[in-house]
Amino acid sequence: MTITYQLAYEQRCQLSALKKSGCSQREIAEIIGTSLSTVSRELARNTGERGYRHRQAQGRTDSRRTESARASL
């Protein structure tokens, strides 16, 4: 398994579809090729009132990344 620290948009799309189909976090991690803890953190950070939505998750990630870059300047 390749170690990745951030999910790509395509992986978020897969995660969303697998979550809706009822897969466990462990199954999702195996299918998208990342660690269980990465899936767990992704769902914890980006699940809103309407559940996990990949587009919203990507937007939140992008805004956190932008704010982090500003803070380091």
Backbone hydrogen bonds, N-H to C=O, Kabsch-Sander energy under -0.5 kcal/mol:
donor,donor_aa,acceptor,acceptor_aa,energy
4,T,2,T,-0.6
12,R,8,A,-2.0
13,C,9,Y,-2.2
14,Q,10,E,-2.2
15,L,11,Q,-2.9
16,S,12,R,-2.4
17,A,13,C,-2.2
18,L,14,Q,-2.9
19,K,15,L,-2.6
20,K,16,S,-2.2
21,S,17,A,-1.6
22,G,19,K,-1.2
23,C,18,L,-2.2
28,I,24,S,-2.5
29,A,25,Q,-2.5
30,E,26,R,-2.0
31,I,27,E,-2.4
32,I,28,I,-2.7
33,G,29,A,-1.0
34,T,29,A,-2.2
39,V,35,S,-1.7
40,S,36,L,-2.6
41,R,37,S,-2.6
42,E,38,T,-2.4
43,L,39,V,-2.4
44,A,40,S,-2.2
45,R,41,R,-2.7
46,N,42,E,-1.9
47,T,43,L,-0.9
48,G,46,N,-0.7
48,G,51,G,-1.8
51,G,48,G,-1.7
53,R,46,N,-0.7
53,R,51,G,-0.5
57,A,53,R,-2.6
58,Q,54,H,-2.3
59,G,55,R,-2.2
60,R,56,Q,-2.4
61,T,57,A,-2.3
62,D,58,Q,-2.7
63,S,59,G,-2.2
64,R,60,R,-2.3
65,R,61,T,-2.4
66,T,62,D,-2.2
67,E,63,S,-2.4
68,S,64,R,-2.2
69,A,65,R,-1.9
70,R,66,T,-2.0
71,A,67,E,-2.1
72,S,68,S,-1.4
73,L,70,R,-1.1
